[in-house]
Amino acid sequence: YENMAAAEKIVEASDLEWTIVRPSMFVGHVAARSYRVADRLNPSGGWKISREHTAEFMLDELAQAKWIRRHPALAY
């Protein structure tokens, strides 16, 4: 985590339009329900997410840019 925090500080200090996605624990299946997103910390009670929903969120973010300079955390 120390290296991750150092890397995030470098990105945050840049002039780039960054988004640091923070998925919770990956599970091997896609849940039937939709996922939730919160800034910096996992949504309340959330602790897992699929790789597919993480990829979906990231592709949507590329198109919509709703989370620029923020840390979305994803979970069911």
PESUL-V33453 format. One record per residue. N is the residue number from 0. RES is the residue in one small letter. PSI is psi in degrees with one decimal (none if undefined). OMEGA is omega as a letter, one per 30 degrees, with the letter a starting at -180 (none if undefined). D_FIRST is the distance of its C-alpha to the first C-alpha in whole Angstrom. Layout:
[[N:RES:PSI:OMEGA:D_FIRST] [N:RES:PSI:OMEGA:D_FIRST]]
//
This chain:
[[0:y:-28.5:l:0] [1:e:-45.6:l:4] [2:n:-40.1:l:5] [3:m:-44.6:l:5] [4:a:-40.4:l:6] [5:a:-42.6:l:9] [6:a:-42.2:l:10] [7:e:-38.9:l:10] [8:k:-38.5:l:12] [9:i:-46.2:l:14] [10:v:-45.9:a:15] [11:e:-32.2:a:16] [12:a:-9.7:a:18] [13:s:169.4:l:20] [14:d:4.8:a:23] [15:l:158.2:l:22] [16:e:89.4:a:23] [17:w:157.7:l:19] [18:t:123.0:l:18] [19:i:104.1:a:14] [20:v:132.3:a:15] [21:r:84.7:l:13] [22:p:150.0:l:15] [23:s:-160.0:a:14] [24:m:131.0:l:15] [25:f:138.6:l:17] [26:v:158.3:a:21] [27:g:5.8:a:24] [28:h:159.8:l:26] [29:v:122.8:l:27] [30:a:147.4:l:28] [31:a:-29.4:a:31] [32:r:165.3:a:30] [33:s:159.5:l:28] [34:y:166.5:l:25] [35:r:156.0:a:24] [36:v:134.6:l:21] [37:a:160.0:a:20] [38:d:121.2:l:18] [39:r:-47.3:a:15] [40:l:153.1:l:15] [41:n:143.9:l:16] [42:p:148.0:a:20] [43:s:124.5:l:22] [44:g:-3.7:a:22] [45:g:138.7:a:20] [46:w:3.4:l:18] [47:k:158.5:l:19] [48:i:151.5:l:20] [49:s:157.2:l:22] [50:r:-37.1:a:21] [51:e:-44.1:l:24] [52:h:-32.0:l:24] [53:t:-46.4:l:20] [54:a:-41.6:l:22] [55:e:-46.0:l:25] [56:f:-44.9:a:23] [57:m:-41.2:l:22] [58:l:-41.7:l:26] [59:d:-40.7:a:27] [60:e:-38.0:l:25] [61:l:-37.7:a:26] [62:a:-34.7:a:29] [63:q:-23.7:l:29] [64:a:52.2:l:26] [65:k:-17.8:a:26] [66:w:30.8:a:22] [67:i:133.1:l:22] [68:r:35.4:l:20] [69:r:174.1:a:18] [70:h:77.5:a:15] [71:p:131.1:l:17] [72:a:131.5:a:16] [73:l:138.0:l:18] [74:a:162.0:l:20] [75:y:none:none:23]]
//
